[in-house]
């Protein structure tokens, strides 16, 4: 009798679940997926608090990859009828024309088509994000600052910084020094808790690689000459898209459905099972040892392949026998930035909607707002009403997600929930978003450790880890924390798809996995 092949997958984020789904679709390998928590979706989970749902970090379902777009649409088809807020506002929306396209008022498993609006809040004024070439932008900035921006940009076109050694160099080369100082420096340093000149340029190369002033100008001209109403917007830079797909109840809903399909097809998903040791023998992972949340007993699993989305730092330290000393030193020095979401249910906002976008109760129409005000620690504000009307229990209330960046154990992270919500409310009042704390009806605090793999500390020697792990034949590092790379969920999915395709096609090299969402010039410098 032929022995059943197994793949052991660590983590139920987009990469781990995509790997499991792809294995069941393309091979006869059975996936067993281990999740340390009791949530599906990793940082792409959706938290349901009393009927109000939180999308941690905000996940737009948009990709330049046809493979990913079709993958999502295969799980949840695109809406064919208006959603709740579109009906209330009599708002026009791009709808699927496919037969039997679902009605979100009647069906839950559906992708909504949502308009994208992100803005920067600076000097108590709104600026488009990315910065647009509108009269309001120039008026808000003032003539002197506009002239400085133009001169500094023209200068950097003539005299670019070469080579780009830091994230600061990356930003200045694309926007000029003055625009960098105005809109990028303070916010980015708030995110990372580190000066931009000490952060590697790869972060910019992966997150905003297609964006610059010239691309913004070109996109504005294209928009005038050729209005793009396509849902897929393939010719538009990711940071400039005008609409995106979104599951009715947030990203976690889609990943929970993927998990359900994996189980129906014969895969296993074990929640509250933390992988604590990987036994390596003859350049292969021979066994992994797993600890259940309610037990000190270790459970042993063996498989033919192992896919890891666990933080690289933990992966290396959990290997037996121990990794070489230089690999351990790089791994132990890797840094992360942690994330706090303060969910606030608000009676009403003080700040007004002065745009042409119609919204229920005329709340501001943004999906999220980048808070550039230097007097507060607040990084971004999500308005969940605008992501999906189905995330909010009562559309007459405003459901906010206030986002803070921290380091696990620091002063902000260590505040009690009550201290943290009071701190957040004071900051909202300070920047004139709400009038008084009486407007806050309820709150929830969610702390997310290791949300952002950082591009400093020992990261410049990360290639030492890559060279080591790539020699372990049946081990595949995928996803954001699995590769210590600030991937979007579509990039994480593509790393999983590439890994499975390598198994199917018997490709031994893992270079194609590492090249997903990597600028070749930065890759070659290592």
N, C-alpha and C positions, 0 to 999 in steps of 0.2 A: 504494500500500500504506500502511495506517495505521501511523503511528509508534508504537512501544511506549512507554508512559509508565513512568517510573521514579521511585522514591522512595529517596533516600539517607538511611540511618538510622545515626546515630552511637551505638553502644553496644548490648550484648546483655543489659542488665539487664531487669527486668520491663517497663519502659516501652517500650524499644526493640523487644523481641520481641513484645510485645502489638501495637505499631503494625504490625510486619511481618505478623503473623497476621491482624489486622483488615483490612489492605489486600488481602490475598489472598482473604479471605472476602467482602468487600463491594465490591471494585473490580477493574478489570483492570490496576491499577498494580503493576509488579514492584518488590518491595523488595530493595535491596542493603544489607546491614547490615555495618558496620565495627566491629571490636573490637580495641582496642590490645593486649590480652593474649591468652593462648591458652586462657582460661577462658570458658565460657558462664555467664551469669547475673548478672554484675556483683557487687554485694555480697550478692546472693541465691544465689551459687554455693555448692556443697557441696564441701569439700576432703576427698579420700580419702587418709588417711595410714595405710598398712599395713593396710588393711581397716577402720580406725576413721575415721568420717566426722565432719567439723566443719561445723556450720551457723553461719556467721559472724553473730553478733548475734542469732540466734534469730528464726525467722519462723513465727508462727502463721498458718495459713490460715483466717482468719475475716474476714468483711466484712459491713457493713450493706447492701451493694449486692447485690441479686439478680443483677444482670448479672455481677458478678465471681464470685459463688459458683457460678453456672451455668457460667461460663467455665472455672473450675478443674475442676469436675466433668465437664465435657465432655472435658478432657484426661485426667484420671485419675478413674475412678469410685470411689465410696465403698465401703469394705470391706463384704462380706456375711458374713464369717466372722471368728472371733477371730484376733488376731495372736499372735506367739510368746509374749510375756509374759502376755497374757490367758489363753492356754491353760495355761501353767505355773502361774499363780496361781489358775486357775479364776475369773477376774474377769469380772464382767458389764460389757458395753460396748454402747453404741448401735450397731446395725448397720443397713446399708441393707437394705430389704426388696424392692428392685427385682430383677426376674428377671436371672439371670446376674451378680449383684453379685460381684466378685472375692474370692477367698480369698488374703490376703497371704502365706500359707505356700506358695502355689503360683504366684502371679502377682506380678510386680514393679510393673507400672503400676497403682498403687492408692493411694487416699487412706485413711490410717488416721484413726480417730476417737480423739483423745487427751484425757485429762483435763488441765485446766489447774490448776497450783498454782505460784504465785510468792509468795515470802515475803521479808521484810526481816530481815536479821541485824543486831541492834543490842544492845549490852551483853551479847554472847554469848547472846542469846535470840532466838527466832523470833517474828516478827509477820506476820500475814497482809498480803499486798499485793493490792489496796488494803486499808487498815486496816479490820478488821471489828469488829463490836460483840459480840465474844465475851468471856466471863469471863477467859479467858487473856490477852487484850489488856490489860484493866484491871489484872489481877494483875501482869503483867510491867512495866507502866508505873509502878505505884505510885499511891496515893491522891492525893498532892500534885500530881503531874504531870497526872493525870486531871482534877482540879478546875480546874487552870490551863487545860487544853485546852477544857473546857466553857465556862468564863467567857470566854475569848478568842474562842471561836466565837460565843457569844451577842452579844458586843460587836460583832463585825464584821457580824453580821446587821443590827444596828441602825445601825451607822455604817460602811458599806462604803467602800472607797477608790475615789474617782472623780476623774478617769478613771484607768484602769489604765495606768500608764506603763512598768511593768517586769514581769518574770516574778515577782519578789517580790510585787508587788501582786496579781498573778493568783492565786498560791498562797494568800496571806493571805485574800483575798476568799472563797475556797472552803473553806478549812480552819481559818481562824483563825491568829493569829500563833504560838501555842504549838505547835500540831501542825506548822506549817510549819518551825519551828526544830528540832523533834524528828526529823521524818522526810523533809523535802524539801530543806532548805537545803544541808546538807553534801554529800549525794549529788549533787545537781544541779550544785553548784560543782565537784565532783570530775569530773563528766562534761565540763563546759565549760571548766574552768580559769579561770573568770570569776565574779565576784560576781553573785548573782541580780538585784540592783538595777541591774545594767548590761546585762542581757539583755532583749530586747524580749518583750512578753507573747504574741506570735504563737506561740512554741514551745509554750506551755501550751495555747493555743487549738486547736492542731492535734493535739497528742499526748494530752491528757487533758481535752478540752473538755467531755465529758459527765460528769465525775467531780467529786463534792463530798461533804461529809458528809451533806447532805440526800439526795442520790442514793443513797448507801450505805445509809442508814436505810430509804429507800423500797424499795430492792432486797431488803433483808433481810426486810421485811414481805411483799413479793410472793413471796419464796422459801418462806415459811412457808405462805401462803395458796394458792399455785399453783405446785407443783413443775414446772419447765420441763425436760422431757427432750429437747426438740427439738435436733437437731444444729445448726440454724441460729440459734436464740436471738435472733431479730430484735428483741425488745422489751427486751433487756438492754444496758446500756452496754458498750462495747467492753472497757473496763478491768475489767469485772466478770464476763466470760464464764467459764463453768465447763468448757467443752470446745472443741476446735478441730480442724480437719482438718489432716493433715500427710502429705506424700508419704513413701512407705516408706523411701526413701534420702535424705530431706532435700529442701529447696527446689530445689537445683541439678538434681535428677533431673527435676523437672517442667519446668524451663526448658530443659534439654537436649532433652526430648521436644518442646517447642514449636519449638525450633530445627530439630529433625529434620523436623517436619511442614512448616515453612516451606520447607526445601530440597526436600522431596518435591513440594511444590506449585509449584516453579519459582523461589522466591526464592533469593538468594545470601547466604551468611554468610562474611565474610573475616576470619579470626582473624589476630592479630599485624599488623594494619593500623591505624596511628594517623593520624587526621585532623589535619593540621598547618596547613591554611590553607583559608579559605572566601573565594571571590572574589565580591564583591557588585557588581551592576550594575543600575541602574534599579529599585532597591528589590526586587531578587530575588537569591537565591543562584544564580549562574550556573554555578559549578564549585566542586568541592572538590578538595583535593590531599592525597594519602594517602602515608604512608611505611611501607614494610614493615620489620619488625623487623630483618631481616638485610641491609638495603640502605639506602644514602643517597639512592637515586633516588626522586623524587616521581612518583606515578601520578595522572593527572588523571581525574576522573569528573564527568559532568554528569547532572542529573536534573531532573524537574519539581517535586519537593518535597524538602525536607530536614527531618528530625526530629533534634533534638539532645538527647542526654542527657549530653553532656560537661559538666564544671564550667563554669558561666557565666563565671568568671574567665578560663578558657582560651579559651572561645568568642569572647569579645569581643577578646582580645588576638591571636587568630588571623585576624581579619577583614582583608580587603584590598579597597578602601582602608580605612585605619584608621577606627575608630568615632570620633565626636566626643569632644573632650577630656573633657567632664564625664562621659560614659559610661565612658570608660577609667578615670577617677579612681575612680568608684564600683566598677567591676569589680576594679581592682587592690587595693582596700581590703577586698574580701570575705574573710571568714575561714572556716576549716574546723577541725573537730576530727578528729584521726586516731585510729586504733583498733588495738589489739594484742590478738590472741588467743593465749594460751598453752594449748595442748592437752596435758593430762597424763593418762597412763594410770596409774591407782592400784590397788594391791593391795587396800586397804580404807580406809575412812574412820574417823576417830576419832569424829566426830559421829554421834549415833544417831537413828534414826527413832522419834520419840515421837508420831506421828500415828496416825490410824485408816486411813491409806492403806496397802494391801499392796504391797510391791515385792519383786523378786528379791533375795535375800540381805539383805532388810530395809534397803536403803540409803535415805537420805532421799528423799522422793518428788517433790521440786521439779523443775520445768522449768528455772527459773533463780532465783537468790537475789540480792537487792540487798544489797551489803555496806555497811552504814552505819557500820561501825567506823572512827573517825577516825584511828586509829594506822596504818592501811594505805592504800596507793594503789589496791588492788584495788577495782574497781567492781561487777562482777557475776560470778557463777559459774553456768555452765550445766552441767547433768547430762544428757549426751546419752542415757544409758540410758533416761531418762524421756520424751524426745522421741519416740524410736522404738527398739525393741529391735534393729532392723536397722542402726542406725548404729554398733553396737558389735560388734566381731569376737568377743569372748568375754564373755558376760553375767555371768560370775563376776568380772570386773574392772570398775572404775568409770572411765568416760571423761568427763573434765571439760574445760570450756572456761573458762579464767580470762580475764576481760575487763578491759583497761586502756585508759584514755583518755589521749591524748598529743597533742603538737604535733610534726609532722615536724621532726626535727633536734634536739629537746630531749633532756635527759639520759636519760629513760626510753626514748624512741624509738631513741636511739643506742647503747644497750647491746647487746653481742653476744648471740647466742642463748643461749650458756652463762650469761652474766651474768644475762640476763633470767629464765631458768628457775630459777636459784638464788635470785634475788630473790623470785620467785613462790612457791617452796616455803617459804622462810622466812616469808612472809606467811601462808601456809596454816597453818603450825605455830603462828604467833603468835595466830591467831584460833581455834585448837583444832579445825581441820577434819581434819588428819592428825596423826599422832603423831611421825613421823620421816621424813627424806627417803628412807630405804630403801624406803618404801612406794611411791615413784614408780618405775615400770617403764620409761617411755618418755615422750618429749615432742616437740612440734613448735611452732614459732613462726610466726604469720602476721601480717604487718603490712598494714593496710588504710588507705592515705592517703585523705583527703577523704571519710571515712565519714559525717560529720555536717556539713552546711552550718550555719553559725553565725548567730545572730540578734543580732549586735553589730557593732562596727567601722562600716563604711559601709552596713550593711543598711537603716538608716532612710531611705536615699536610693535604695533598690533600684527604686523606681517609675520612676526616670530610665532604667534599663536596659530595663524592661518597655515603656515608651513607645517607645524606640528599636527594639527587636527586633520589636515587633508591627507596625511599618511595613514590615518586610521580608516581602513577601506570602507567599512560599512556604516560610518558615522557621517551624517549630513547636518551641518549647521544651517538653519533657515530662520527667517523672520527677523524682527527688529532686535530683540535682546539676544536671540540666538547667534546673530552675526555682529552684534554691537554696532548697529548701523541704524540711523534715524530714518527708517523706511516708512512710507505710507502703507496702508493695508494692501493696496494693489501690488506694490513692490514685494511685500512679504509673501503674498500669494504666488507671485512669479518665481520667487526663490524655491518655493515648495514644488511648483509645477516642473521647474528645471531639474530638481533633484529626482523626482519620480521619473521624468523622461530619461535621465541618465541611467537609472536602473533598467528601464524598459529596453533601452538601446545599448546596454552594457558599456556605457562610457565611464571610464575610470577617473578621468580628470574632473575636478570640481570647479575649475576656473569659471565656467559659464554661470555657476550659481553666484560666485562673488562679483561677477560683472553686472548683475542685475542692479540697476539704479546707481551705477558707479561711473563717474567721469573717467574716461580712459587715461587722461593726462595725469590725474592724481594717482590712479592705479599704477601707472608705469614708474612714478617717482619712488615708489617703495622698493 
